[in-house]
Amino acid sequence: MKPIYNRFFFDFYEGAPLPWACQQLVYRGLLLPGKSEEMPLLPGGSSQAPLYRWWVVPEYLEPVLRPGYDHFKAYDMDGYAIDLQGLQDAGSYVRKQLKPRLRTSLRSKTRKLEASGSIRYEWLFGPDATQEVYTEAMDALKKMIQARFQERGDQHERLRTWQSLEEIGLDLIHSKRASLFLIYKGTKPIAICFNRHWGPVFSFSIPSYDLEFGNYGMGHILIYKQLEWALKNNYLLFDMGMGPMRYKDEWCNYTYRFNTWIIYRKSSITARVYALSRIGLLRLKNQLKSWKADQLYRRIRSTLKK
Protein backbone atom coordinates (compact mmCIF):
# COMPACT_ATOMS: atom_id res chain seq x y z
CA MET A 1 0.00 0.00 0.00
CA LYS A 2 1.58 3.27 -1.15
CA PRO A 3 0.29 6.73 -0.25
CA ILE A 4 -0.30 9.45 -2.82
CA TYR A 5 2.63 11.82 -2.31
CA ASN A 6 2.46 15.62 -2.33
CA ARG A 7 5.11 18.31 -1.73
CA PHE A 8 2.50 20.40 0.03
CA PHE A 9 4.36 23.69 0.57
CA PHE A 10 6.07 23.77 -2.83
CA ASP A 11 3.27 22.43 -5.00
CA PHE A 12 0.58 24.75 -3.68
CA TYR A 13 2.86 27.78 -3.84
CA GLU A 14 3.51 27.01 -7.49
CA GLY A 15 -0.15 27.09 -8.36
CA ALA A 16 -1.04 23.41 -8.04
CA PRO A 17 -4.48 22.64 -6.63
CA LEU A 18 -4.80 21.42 -3.08
CA PRO A 19 -4.47 17.63 -2.68
CA TRP A 20 -7.90 16.02 -3.04
CA ALA A 21 -8.08 14.99 0.63
CA CYS A 22 -7.73 18.66 1.63
CA GLN A 23 -11.10 20.37 1.43
CA GLN A 24 -9.96 23.83 2.52
CA LEU A 25 -6.88 25.63 3.78
CA VAL A 26 -7.13 28.06 6.70
CA TYR A 27 -4.72 30.61 8.17
CA ARG A 28 -5.72 31.88 11.63
CA GLY A 29 -9.38 31.51 10.85
CA LEU A 30 -9.07 33.02 7.34
CA LEU A 31 -9.95 30.82 4.39
CA LEU A 32 -7.13 30.86 1.83
CA PRO A 33 -7.72 30.83 -1.93
CA GLY A 34 -7.27 27.52 -3.70
CA LYS A 35 -9.35 24.61 -4.95
CA SER A 36 -8.83 20.89 -4.41
CA GLU A 37 -7.71 18.69 -7.27
CA GLU A 38 -10.23 16.36 -8.85
CA MET A 39 -10.88 13.04 -7.14
CA PRO A 40 -8.03 10.70 -8.14
CA LEU A 41 -8.87 7.65 -10.26
CA LEU A 42 -7.07 4.57 -8.96
CA PRO A 43 -6.49 1.09 -10.43
CA GLY A 44 -9.32 -1.35 -9.83
CA GLY A 45 -12.05 1.26 -10.05
CA SER A 46 -11.56 2.77 -6.59
CA SER A 47 -11.74 6.55 -6.54
CA GLN A 48 -11.01 7.35 -2.90
CA ALA A 49 -7.37 6.74 -2.00
CA PRO A 50 -6.94 5.37 1.52
CA LEU A 51 -3.58 7.08 2.08
CA TYR A 52 -1.90 10.40 1.38
CA ARG A 53 1.50 11.68 2.45
CA TRP A 54 2.06 15.44 2.52
CA TRP A 55 5.61 16.65 2.98
CA VAL A 56 6.52 20.05 4.52
CA VAL A 57 3.17 21.34 5.72
CA PRO A 58 3.81 24.63 7.61
CA GLU A 59 2.14 24.55 11.01
CA TYR A 60 0.70 28.05 10.55
CA LEU A 61 -1.66 26.54 7.95
CA GLU A 62 -4.63 24.39 8.92
CA PRO A 63 -5.65 21.90 6.22
CA VAL A 64 -9.31 20.92 6.61
CA LEU A 65 -9.67 17.27 5.64
CA ARG A 66 -12.59 15.77 3.80
CA PRO A 67 -15.12 13.81 5.88
CA GLY A 68 -13.97 10.27 6.56
CA TYR A 69 -10.26 11.11 6.75
CA ASP A 70 -7.90 11.66 9.67
CA HIS A 71 -4.15 12.17 10.01
CA PHE A 72 -0.96 11.79 11.99
CA LYS A 73 1.92 14.21 11.72
CA ALA A 74 5.64 14.36 12.49
CA TYR A 75 8.22 17.14 12.50
CA ASP A 76 10.30 17.80 9.35
CA MET A 77 12.29 21.00 9.94
CA ASP A 78 12.03 24.58 11.20
CA GLY A 79 10.68 27.52 9.26
CA TYR A 80 11.23 31.23 9.86
CA ALA A 81 8.95 34.23 9.44
CA ILE A 82 8.04 37.73 10.59
CA ASP A 83 4.65 37.83 12.27
CA LEU A 84 3.15 41.10 11.02
CA GLN A 85 0.09 41.19 13.27
CA GLY A 86 0.13 44.31 15.40
CA LEU A 87 3.08 45.89 13.55
CA GLN A 88 2.61 49.52 12.54
CA ASP A 89 5.43 49.97 10.02
CA ALA A 90 8.74 48.50 8.91
CA GLY A 91 10.80 51.23 10.58
CA SER A 92 9.45 50.53 14.07
CA TYR A 93 9.95 46.79 13.56
CA VAL A 94 13.57 47.32 12.53
CA ARG A 95 14.22 49.45 15.62
CA LYS A 96 12.81 46.72 17.85
CA GLN A 97 14.13 43.59 16.10
CA LEU A 98 17.51 44.33 14.56
CA LYS A 99 20.70 44.82 16.51
CA PRO A 100 22.03 48.41 16.54
CA ARG A 101 24.94 47.64 14.24
CA LEU A 102 22.71 46.06 11.58
CA ARG A 103 20.12 48.86 11.90
CA THR A 104 22.81 51.49 11.33
CA SER A 105 24.29 49.56 8.42
CA LEU A 106 20.88 49.10 6.75
CA ARG A 107 20.03 52.78 7.08
CA SER A 108 23.39 54.09 5.87
CA LYS A 109 23.72 51.67 2.94
CA THR A 110 20.18 52.34 1.75
CA ARG A 111 20.90 56.07 1.78
CA LYS A 112 24.21 55.54 0.00
CA LEU A 113 22.55 53.40 -2.67
CA GLU A 114 19.74 55.89 -3.26
CA ALA A 115 22.22 58.80 -3.29
CA SER A 116 24.15 57.10 -6.10
CA GLY A 117 21.28 58.15 -8.40
CA SER A 118 18.66 56.60 -10.68
CA ILE A 119 17.51 54.04 -8.12
CA ARG A 120 13.89 52.91 -8.41
CA TYR A 121 11.78 50.10 -6.98
CA GLU A 122 9.30 48.21 -9.16
CA TRP A 123 6.72 45.45 -8.62
CA LEU A 124 5.33 42.95 -11.10
CA PHE A 125 2.12 41.91 -9.40
CA GLY A 126 -1.24 41.50 -11.07
CA PRO A 127 -2.64 41.41 -14.60
CA ASP A 128 -0.69 44.46 -15.82
CA ALA A 129 2.64 42.60 -15.79
CA THR A 130 3.87 42.14 -19.36
CA GLN A 131 5.59 39.13 -20.88
CA GLU A 132 8.54 41.23 -22.04
CA VAL A 133 9.34 42.73 -18.63
CA TYR A 134 8.73 39.40 -16.93
CA THR A 135 11.10 37.52 -19.25
CA GLU A 136 13.83 40.15 -18.83
CA ALA A 137 13.44 40.07 -15.05
CA MET A 138 13.57 36.27 -14.81
CA ASP A 139 16.62 36.10 -17.09
CA ALA A 140 18.37 38.70 -14.95
CA LEU A 141 17.43 36.89 -11.73
CA LYS A 142 18.77 33.60 -13.08
CA LYS A 143 22.09 35.18 -14.07
CA MET A 144 22.42 36.81 -10.63
CA ILE A 145 21.84 33.46 -8.90
CA GLN A 146 24.31 31.67 -11.17
CA ALA A 147 27.01 34.31 -10.54
CA ARG A 148 26.53 34.28 -6.75
CA PHE A 149 26.56 30.49 -6.43
CA GLN A 150 29.48 30.12 -8.83
CA GLU A 151 31.42 32.46 -6.55
CA ARG A 152 30.50 30.21 -3.61
CA GLY A 153 31.30 27.00 -5.49
CA ASP A 154 27.74 25.76 -5.01
CA GLN A 155 24.51 25.38 -6.97
CA HIS A 156 21.10 26.85 -6.19
CA GLU A 157 18.51 24.07 -5.92
CA ARG A 158 15.93 26.14 -7.80
CA LEU A 159 18.05 26.28 -10.97
CA ARG A 160 17.33 22.59 -11.59
CA THR A 161 13.66 23.39 -12.16
CA TRP A 162 14.04 26.94 -13.43
CA GLN A 163 12.32 26.30 -16.75
CA SER A 164 9.16 25.01 -15.08
CA LEU A 165 9.13 28.06 -12.77
CA GLU A 166 9.49 30.41 -15.75
CA GLU A 167 6.62 28.70 -17.54
CA ILE A 168 4.14 29.20 -14.70
CA GLY A 169 5.53 32.37 -13.11
CA LEU A 170 3.73 34.97 -15.19
CA ASP A 171 0.35 33.27 -14.76
CA LEU A 172 0.95 33.22 -10.99
CA ILE A 173 1.82 36.93 -11.07
CA HIS A 174 -1.30 37.75 -13.09
CA SER A 175 -3.46 35.89 -10.54
CA LYS A 176 -1.58 37.53 -7.63
CA ARG A 177 -0.23 34.20 -6.42
CA ALA A 178 3.32 35.47 -7.04
CA SER A 179 5.24 38.69 -7.59
CA LEU A 180 8.59 40.01 -8.73
CA PHE A 181 10.20 42.87 -6.83
CA LEU A 182 13.00 44.66 -8.66
CA ILE A 183 15.52 47.32 -7.68
CA TYR A 184 16.81 49.17 -10.74
CA LYS A 185 19.74 51.49 -11.24
CA GLY A 186 18.72 53.30 -14.37
CA THR A 187 17.46 50.57 -16.70
CA LYS A 188 19.55 47.82 -15.12
CA PRO A 189 18.06 45.53 -12.45
CA ILE A 190 20.55 45.17 -9.59
CA ALA A 191 18.44 43.12 -7.15
CA ILE A 192 15.38 40.94 -7.72
CA CYS A 193 13.16 38.74 -5.60
CA PHE A 194 10.53 36.26 -6.76
CA ASN A 195 7.84 35.98 -4.09
CA ARG A 196 4.75 33.86 -3.54
CA HIS A 197 1.41 34.88 -2.03
CA TRP A 198 -1.24 32.90 -0.16
CA GLY A 199 -4.01 35.27 0.86
CA PRO A 200 -2.54 37.09 3.91
CA VAL A 201 0.80 35.22 3.67
CA PHE A 202 3.71 36.85 1.81
CA SER A 203 6.57 34.42 1.08
CA PHE A 204 10.04 35.87 0.47
CA SER A 205 11.18 33.08 -1.83
CA ILE A 206 13.98 33.53 -4.41
CA PRO A 207 16.13 36.64 -3.85
CA SER A 208 19.39 37.60 -5.53
CA TYR A 209 21.43 40.65 -6.52
CA ASP A 210 24.20 41.86 -8.82
CA LEU A 211 27.57 41.12 -7.24
CA GLU A 212 28.80 44.60 -8.21
CA PHE A 213 26.44 45.97 -5.56
CA GLY A 214 27.30 43.46 -2.84
CA ASN A 215 28.83 46.14 -0.62
CA TYR A 216 25.43 47.78 -0.24
CA GLY A 217 23.92 44.92 1.75
CA MET A 218 21.37 44.27 -0.99
CA GLY A 219 19.88 41.23 0.74
CA HIS A 220 18.85 43.30 3.75
CA ILE A 221 17.54 46.10 1.52
CA LEU A 222 15.41 43.58 -0.38
CA ILE A 223 13.89 42.36 2.88
CA TYR A 224 13.26 45.85 4.25
CA LYS A 225 11.62 47.26 1.11
CA GLN A 226 9.35 44.23 0.73
CA LEU A 227 8.49 44.27 4.42
CA GLU A 228 7.34 47.88 3.94
CA TRP A 229 5.15 46.80 1.02
CA ALA A 230 3.72 43.77 2.84
CA LEU A 231 2.66 45.91 5.81
CA LYS A 232 1.11 48.58 3.58
CA ASN A 233 -0.87 45.87 1.79
CA ASN A 234 -2.19 44.26 5.01
CA TYR A 235 -0.32 40.97 4.93
CA LEU A 236 -0.24 39.09 8.23
CA LEU A 237 2.86 36.93 7.78
CA PHE A 238 6.18 37.54 6.01
CA ASP A 239 7.44 34.00 5.51
CA MET A 240 11.13 33.27 4.87
CA GLY A 241 10.74 29.53 4.53
CA MET A 242 12.76 26.60 5.78
CA GLY A 243 16.31 26.23 6.96
CA PRO A 244 18.41 28.30 9.37
CA MET A 245 20.30 31.26 7.92
CA ARG A 246 21.97 34.16 9.67
CA TYR A 247 19.75 36.78 8.05
CA LYS A 248 16.64 34.85 9.17
CA ASP A 249 17.85 34.82 12.77
CA GLU A 250 18.40 38.57 12.51
CA TRP A 251 15.05 39.50 10.95
CA CYS A 252 12.52 36.90 12.12
CA ASN A 253 10.38 37.07 15.25
CA TYR A 254 8.55 33.78 14.66
CA THR A 255 9.86 30.23 14.28
CA TYR A 256 7.46 27.50 13.21
CA ARG A 257 7.54 23.82 12.28
CA PHE A 258 7.17 22.10 8.95
CA ASN A 259 5.49 18.73 9.42
CA THR A 260 4.87 15.60 7.40
CA TRP A 261 1.18 14.64 7.40
CA ILE A 262 0.06 11.09 6.71
CA ILE A 263 -3.67 11.08 5.98
CA TYR A 264 -5.68 7.88 6.09
CA ARG A 265 -9.27 6.89 5.40
CA LYS A 266 -10.79 6.09 8.78
CA SER A 267 -12.82 3.17 7.43
CA SER A 268 -9.61 1.36 6.39
CA ILE A 269 -7.86 -0.48 9.23
CA THR A 270 -4.94 -1.28 6.92
CA ALA A 271 -4.50 2.39 6.04
CA ARG A 272 -4.55 3.39 9.71
CA VAL A 273 -1.96 0.75 10.64
CA TYR A 274 0.27 1.84 7.77
CA ALA A 275 -0.07 5.51 8.74
CA LEU A 276 0.79 4.74 12.37
CA SER A 277 3.85 2.70 11.40
CA ARG A 278 5.22 5.34 9.01
CA ILE A 279 4.66 8.23 11.38
CA GLY A 280 6.24 6.18 14.16
CA LEU A 281 9.38 5.73 12.07
CA LEU A 282 9.55 9.46 11.35
CA ARG A 283 9.18 10.32 15.03
CA LEU A 284 11.86 7.78 15.97
CA LYS A 285 14.18 9.30 13.39
CA ASN A 286 13.59 12.75 14.88
CA GLN A 287 14.28 11.42 18.37
CA LEU A 288 17.55 9.84 17.27
CA LYS A 289 18.57 13.11 15.63
CA SER A 290 17.85 14.99 18.85
CA TRP A 291 20.19 12.57 20.62
CA LYS A 292 22.76 13.15 17.83
CA ALA A 293 22.75 9.40 17.17
CA ASP A 294 23.52 10.00 13.49
CA GLN A 295 26.76 11.78 14.41
CA LEU A 296 27.71 8.97 16.80
CA TYR A 297 27.01 6.39 14.07
CA ARG A 298 29.26 8.21 11.59
CA ARG A 299 32.07 8.47 14.17
CA ILE A 300 31.83 4.73 14.93
CA ARG A 301 31.94 3.83 11.24
CA SER A 302 34.90 6.13 10.71
CA THR A 303 36.75 4.53 13.64
CA LEU A 304 36.06 0.99 12.43
CA LYS A 305 37.38 1.79 8.95
CA LYS A 306 40.79 2.85 10.31
C-alpha positions as CSV (number, residue, x, y, z in Angstrom):
1,M,0.0,0.0,0.0
2,K,1.6,3.3,-1.2
3,P,0.3,6.7,-0.2
4,I,-0.3,9.5,-2.8
5,Y,2.6,11.8,-2.3
6,N,2.5,15.6,-2.3
7,R,5.1,18.3,-1.7
8,F,2.5,20.4,0.0
9,F,4.4,23.7,0.6
10,F,6.1,23.8,-2.8
11,D,3.3,22.4,-5.0
12,F,0.6,24.7,-3.7
13,Y,2.9,27.8,-3.8
14,E,3.5,27.0,-7.5
15,G,-0.2,27.1,-8.4
16,A,-1.0,23.4,-8.0
17,P,-4.5,22.6,-6.6
18,L,-4.8,21.4,-3.1
19,P,-4.5,17.6,-2.7
20,W,-7.9,16.0,-3.0
21,A,-8.1,15.0,0.6
22,C,-7.7,18.7,1.6
23,Q,-11.1,20.4,1.4
24,Q,-10.0,23.8,2.5
25,L,-6.9,25.6,3.8
26,V,-7.1,28.1,6.7
27,Y,-4.7,30.6,8.2
28,R,-5.7,31.9,11.6
29,G,-9.4,31.5,10.9
30,L,-9.1,33.0,7.3
31,L,-10.0,30.8,4.4
32,L,-7.1,30.9,1.8
33,P,-7.7,30.8,-1.9
34,G,-7.3,27.5,-3.7
35,K,-9.3,24.6,-4.9
36,S,-8.8,20.9,-4.4
37,E,-7.7,18.7,-7.3
38,E,-10.2,16.4,-8.8
39,M,-10.9,13.0,-7.1
40,P,-8.0,10.7,-8.1
41,L,-8.9,7.6,-10.3
42,L,-7.1,4.6,-9.0
43,P,-6.5,1.1,-10.4
44,G,-9.3,-1.3,-9.8
45,G,-12.1,1.3,-10.1
46,S,-11.6,2.8,-6.6
47,S,-11.7,6.6,-6.5
48,Q,-11.0,7.3,-2.9
49,A,-7.4,6.7,-2.0
50,P,-6.9,5.4,1.5
51,L,-3.6,7.1,2.1
52,Y,-1.9,10.4,1.4
53,R,1.5,11.7,2.4
54,W,2.1,15.4,2.5
55,W,5.6,16.7,3.0
56,V,6.5,20.0,4.5
57,V,3.2,21.3,5.7
58,P,3.8,24.6,7.6
59,E,2.1,24.6,11.0
60,Y,0.7,28.1,10.6
61,L,-1.7,26.5,8.0
62,E,-4.6,24.4,8.9
63,P,-5.6,21.9,6.2
64,V,-9.3,20.9,6.6
65,L,-9.7,17.3,5.6
66,R,-12.6,15.8,3.8
67,P,-15.1,13.8,5.9
68,G,-14.0,10.3,6.6
69,Y,-10.3,11.1,6.7
70,D,-7.9,11.7,9.7
71,H,-4.1,12.2,10.0
72,F,-1.0,11.8,12.0
73,K,1.9,14.2,11.7
74,A,5.6,14.4,12.5
75,Y,8.2,17.1,12.5
76,D,10.3,17.8,9.3
77,M,12.3,21.0,9.9
78,D,12.0,24.6,11.2
79,G,10.7,27.5,9.3
80,Y,11.2,31.2,9.9
81,A,8.9,34.2,9.4
82,I,8.0,37.7,10.6
83,D,4.6,37.8,12.3
84,L,3.1,41.1,11.0
85,Q,0.1,41.2,13.3
86,G,0.1,44.3,15.4
87,L,3.1,45.9,13.5
88,Q,2.6,49.5,12.5
89,D,5.4,50.0,10.0
90,A,8.7,48.5,8.9
91,G,10.8,51.2,10.6
92,S,9.5,50.5,14.1
93,Y,10.0,46.8,13.6
94,V,13.6,47.3,12.5
95,R,14.2,49.4,15.6
96,K,12.8,46.7,17.8
97,Q,14.1,43.6,16.1
98,L,17.5,44.3,14.6
99,K,20.7,44.8,16.5
100,P,22.0,48.4,16.5
101,R,24.9,47.6,14.2
102,L,22.7,46.1,11.6
103,R,20.1,48.9,11.9
104,T,22.8,51.5,11.3
105,S,24.3,49.6,8.4
106,L,20.9,49.1,6.7
107,R,20.0,52.8,7.1
108,S,23.4,54.1,5.9
109,K,23.7,51.7,2.9
110,T,20.2,52.3,1.7
111,R,20.9,56.1,1.8
112,K,24.2,55.5,0.0
113,L,22.5,53.4,-2.7
114,E,19.7,55.9,-3.3
115,A,22.2,58.8,-3.3
116,S,24.1,57.1,-6.1
117,G,21.3,58.2,-8.4
118,S,18.7,56.6,-10.7
119,I,17.5,54.0,-8.1
120,R,13.9,52.9,-8.4
121,Y,11.8,50.1,-7.0
122,E,9.3,48.2,-9.2
123,W,6.7,45.4,-8.6
124,L,5.3,43.0,-11.1
125,F,2.1,41.9,-9.4
126,G,-1.2,41.5,-11.1
127,P,-2.6,41.4,-14.6
128,D,-0.7,44.5,-15.8
129,A,2.6,42.6,-15.8
130,T,3.9,42.1,-19.4
131,Q,5.6,39.1,-20.9
132,E,8.5,41.2,-22.0
133,V,9.3,42.7,-18.6
134,Y,8.7,39.4,-16.9
135,T,11.1,37.5,-19.3
136,E,13.8,40.1,-18.8
137,A,13.4,40.1,-15.0
138,M,13.6,36.3,-14.8
139,D,16.6,36.1,-17.1
140,A,18.4,38.7,-14.9
141,L,17.4,36.9,-11.7
142,K,18.8,33.6,-13.1
143,K,22.1,35.2,-14.1
144,M,22.4,36.8,-10.6
145,I,21.8,33.5,-8.9
146,Q,24.3,31.7,-11.2
147,A,27.0,34.3,-10.5
148,R,26.5,34.3,-6.7
149,F,26.6,30.5,-6.4
150,Q,29.5,30.1,-8.8
151,E,31.4,32.5,-6.6
152,R,30.5,30.2,-3.6
153,G,31.3,27.0,-5.5
154,D,27.7,25.8,-5.0
155,Q,24.5,25.4,-7.0
156,H,21.1,26.8,-6.2
157,E,18.5,24.1,-5.9
158,R,15.9,26.1,-7.8
159,L,18.0,26.3,-11.0
160,R,17.3,22.6,-11.6
161,T,13.7,23.4,-12.2
162,W,14.0,26.9,-13.4
163,Q,12.3,26.3,-16.8
164,S,9.2,25.0,-15.1
165,L,9.1,28.1,-12.8
166,E,9.5,30.4,-15.7
167,E,6.6,28.7,-17.5
168,I,4.1,29.2,-14.7
169,G,5.5,32.4,-13.1
170,L,3.7,35.0,-15.2
171,D,0.4,33.3,-14.8
172,L,1.0,33.2,-11.0
173,I,1.8,36.9,-11.1
174,H,-1.3,37.8,-13.1
175,S,-3.5,35.9,-10.5
176,K,-1.6,37.5,-7.6
177,R,-0.2,34.2,-6.4
178,A,3.3,35.5,-7.0
179,S,5.2,38.7,-7.6
180,L,8.6,40.0,-8.7
181,F,10.2,42.9,-6.8
182,L,13.0,44.7,-8.7
183,I,15.5,47.3,-7.7
184,Y,16.8,49.2,-10.7
185,K,19.7,51.5,-11.2
186,G,18.7,53.3,-14.4
187,T,17.5,50.6,-16.7
188,K,19.6,47.8,-15.1
189,P,18.1,45.5,-12.4
190,I,20.6,45.2,-9.6
191,A,18.4,43.1,-7.2
192,I,15.4,40.9,-7.7
193,C,13.2,38.7,-5.6
194,F,10.5,36.3,-6.8
195,N,7.8,36.0,-4.1
196,R,4.8,33.9,-3.5
197,H,1.4,34.9,-2.0
198,W,-1.2,32.9,-0.2
199,G,-4.0,35.3,0.9
200,P,-2.5,37.1,3.9
201,V,0.8,35.2,3.7
202,F,3.7,36.8,1.8
203,S,6.6,34.4,1.1
204,F,10.0,35.9,0.5
205,S,11.2,33.1,-1.8
206,I,14.0,33.5,-4.4
207,P,16.1,36.6,-3.9
208,S,19.4,37.6,-5.5
209,Y,21.4,40.6,-6.5
210,D,24.2,41.9,-8.8
211,L,27.6,41.1,-7.2
212,E,28.8,44.6,-8.2
213,F,26.4,46.0,-5.6
214,G,27.3,43.5,-2.8
215,N,28.8,46.1,-0.6
216,Y,25.4,47.8,-0.2
217,G,23.9,44.9,1.7
218,M,21.4,44.3,-1.0
219,G,19.9,41.2,0.7
220,H,18.8,43.3,3.7
221,I,17.5,46.1,1.5
222,L,15.4,43.6,-0.4
223,I,13.9,42.4,2.9
224,Y,13.3,45.9,4.3
225,K,11.6,47.3,1.1
226,Q,9.4,44.2,0.7
227,L,8.5,44.3,4.4
228,E,7.3,47.9,3.9
229,W,5.2,46.8,1.0
230,A,3.7,43.8,2.8
231,L,2.7,45.9,5.8
232,K,1.1,48.6,3.6
233,N,-0.9,45.9,1.8
234,N,-2.2,44.3,5.0
235,Y,-0.3,41.0,4.9
236,L,-0.2,39.1,8.2
237,L,2.9,36.9,7.8
238,F,6.2,37.5,6.0
239,D,7.4,34.0,5.5
240,M,11.1,33.3,4.9
241,G,10.7,29.5,4.5
242,M,12.8,26.6,5.8
243,G,16.3,26.2,7.0
244,P,18.4,28.3,9.4
245,M,20.3,31.3,7.9
246,R,22.0,34.2,9.7
247,Y,19.7,36.8,8.1
248,K,16.6,34.9,9.2
249,D,17.8,34.8,12.8
250,E,18.4,38.6,12.5
251,W,15.0,39.5,11.0
252,C,12.5,36.9,12.1
253,N,10.4,37.1,15.2
254,Y,8.6,33.8,14.7
255,T,9.9,30.2,14.3
256,Y,7.5,27.5,13.2
257,R,7.5,23.8,12.3
258,F,7.2,22.1,8.9
259,N,5.5,18.7,9.4
260,T,4.9,15.6,7.4
261,W,1.2,14.6,7.4
262,I,0.1,11.1,6.7
263,I,-3.7,11.1,6.0
264,Y,-5.7,7.9,6.1
265,R,-9.3,6.9,5.4
266,K,-10.8,6.1,8.8
267,S,-12.8,3.2,7.4
268,S,-9.6,1.4,6.4
269,I,-7.9,-0.5,9.2
270,T,-4.9,-1.3,6.9
271,A,-4.5,2.4,6.0
272,R,-4.6,3.4,9.7
273,V,-2.0,0.8,10.6
274,Y,0.3,1.8,7.8
275,A,-0.1,5.5,8.7
276,L,0.8,4.7,12.4
277,S,3.8,2.7,11.4
278,R,5.2,5.3,9.0
279,I,4.7,8.2,11.4
280,G,6.2,6.2,14.2
281,L,9.4,5.7,12.1
282,L,9.5,9.5,11.4
283,R,9.2,10.3,15.0
284,L,11.9,7.8,16.0
285,K,14.2,9.3,13.4
286,N,13.6,12.7,14.9
287,Q,14.3,11.4,18.4
288,L,17.5,9.8,17.3
289,K,18.6,13.1,15.6
290,S,17.8,15.0,18.8
291,W,20.2,12.6,20.6
292,K,22.8,13.2,17.8
293,A,22.7,9.4,17.2
294,D,23.5,10.0,13.5
295,Q,26.8,11.8,14.4
296,L,27.7,9.0,16.8
297,Y,27.0,6.4,14.1
298,R,29.3,8.2,11.6
299,R,32.1,8.5,14.2
300,I,31.8,4.7,14.9
301,R,31.9,3.8,11.2
302,S,34.9,6.1,10.7
303,T,36.7,4.5,13.6
304,L,36.1,1.0,12.4
305,K,37.4,1.8,8.9
306,K,40.8,2.8,10.3
